[in-house]
């Protein structure tokens, strides 16, 4: 899925200016990247708020239009209000198509309901990590990674090496020879 966001340059900065922006339905934001100065920008709150609810938005390449020029960016960070449904601030990083990025990608369990552990041993597959840090070119960043649990039995521990990574994507931890545990399987051993 592709996302497009319109942005404007913020002339005023500071707490008071940010509050005025939020009252007007805007979010104070920052755009930064390698080889460019950080730019204070403002984006539409409604557009970003509903996009942030989608998991794919956090790893997607976003087309950000600023002063008529469009560039590819990713969401690096955002802050929410403690109790209101309001985005306080968001950070965008511009990316270059030929430079790999380090980014956290969500991890999904698949086929657990068909496994021996769940069907016959009354078990459950529990994630220890909900995301995995990967290194990939911007065009190759997956929306999520899948951990296939079709053949697990009670007592199994699944590691990073059990995740089938798409072509052009490498795990940062595996590159450092750290095969971390990502999921455990519980249930009665029979």
N, C-alpha and C positions, 0 to 999 in steps of 0.2 A: 504494500500500500504506500502511496506517495502522499506526502504532506507539503502544503505550501503555506507560508506565513508572511504577512506583510508587516514591515517594521518601519518606524520613523526614528530619526536621531533625537535624543533627549538633549535639550539645551540646558535645562536646569537639573541640578543634582542635589542630593541631600535628603534628609528625612521629610521635610515639609513638601518638597517637590514630588517625592515618591508617594506620599499620601494623597496629594492632589491627583496624580496620575491614576491611582487605584480608584478614587471616587469617580473618575471619568471613564472607568471601565478598561483601563490600560494596566499593563504590568511593566514595572521597571525591569530592564534586562541588560545584559552585557554580551557583546560579541567580541571574541578574541580568537587568535590563531597564530600560527608560526609566521613570522615575517610581517605582521601587521600590528598596528597599535590597537589596544582595546577601545571599543566604541560603545558608549552608553546609548542604548536604544529603548524603545517602548513597543510592546506588541499587544494585540487585542486579548483581553482576559478570557472572554467566552471561548474563542477559538482554541487557545492554549489549554485552558482548564479541561475541556472535553477531550482534547487530544491526549493529555496526560493520563486520562483514565484508560487509554488503550495501551496494552503492553508493548505492542509493536512500535509505538511512537518513541520509546526510550532507546531503541537501537536503529531506528530508521534514518536514512539520509533525508534531510528536510531542505526544501527549496526556500530560502529566506530572501525576500526582496527588500532591498534598502536603497533608497534614492534611485530607483529604476534599474539597479543592477541586482542580478540574482546570483546567489552563491550557495553551495552545498554546506550544510552545517549539521551537527548532532547536538543533542541535549547533553550537557555535562553535569548539571546540577540544577536543583530548584528547591525553593523553600515554600512551605505552606503555612498559612495562619494556624495557630494552635487549636482553635475551635471553629472558626468560620470556614466555609468552603471557598477559600480564596487563595490564589497563588500570590505570594509576596514578591518573589524575585525568581528569575530564571537565567541560567548561563548557557550560551551557545558557543560552540567551538567550530570555526570554519575548518574544512578538511580539504585536502588535495587528493585527487584520484590515485596518484602514484605513490602515496606515502601510507604505510600501514598504521593502524590505530590500535591502541589497547582499550578495550571496552568490556564491560560486564554484560553478559547475555543470559537471559532467563533459562532455567533448566526445567524441562517437563518430563514427567514419568509417563511411559506408554506401555501398554500390554500387561500391566500389573494384575488386572482383574482376571487374566487368563493364566497366570502363573500357578505353579504347584503350591507355593507358599500361601497364596490368598485363597485358592479354591479348596484345597484339601487340608491345609494346616491352620486355617483360621488366622492367617497372618496379615501383615500390613507392610507396605514399603514406605519408609519415612525419609524425606530429604534432609540431609544435614546442611546442604548449601542450596539456596534457591537460585543462585546464578553462578556463572563461571567466567573468569577473566580470560579473554581470548585476544589474539593478535591477528588482524586481517586487514586487507585493503578495504576502503569504504564500500565498494560495490559488492564485496563478498560477505559483509557482516550479516549473519543470519538473524531472523526475528527471534528465534529460540533454538535451543539444542534439545535433542530427545535422548532419554536414557531408557533403553529397551529392557524391560524386566520380565519378559515372557518365560525365561528359563530359571528364575530365581527360586530358591528354597529357603526355609526358615534358617536364620543364622548367617545368611550371606551378608557381606559388606561389599558394596559397589564403589569403585574408584573412578577417577578421571579417565583412566585408560579404557574403561568400559563404555564411554561415550563415543559414538561414531561422529567425528567432526566432518563437516562438509569440506570440499576441496578448497584450498586456499586459506583455511582457518586453522590456527594452532593454539593450543592451550599454553598460557604463560607459565603455569606451574609445571606442566609436563616438560616444557623446555628447560626448566631448572632441575629436572629429575626429581620432582616432588609429586608423587602419585597420590594425591589426597583422597580421602574417603568422601563420597558425596551422598551416599544413601545406605540405610541399613534395612534389613528384612527381619521382622519379628514373626513369631508364631510358635506353635507347639511342634517340636521335632518328634516324629513318630518312627 
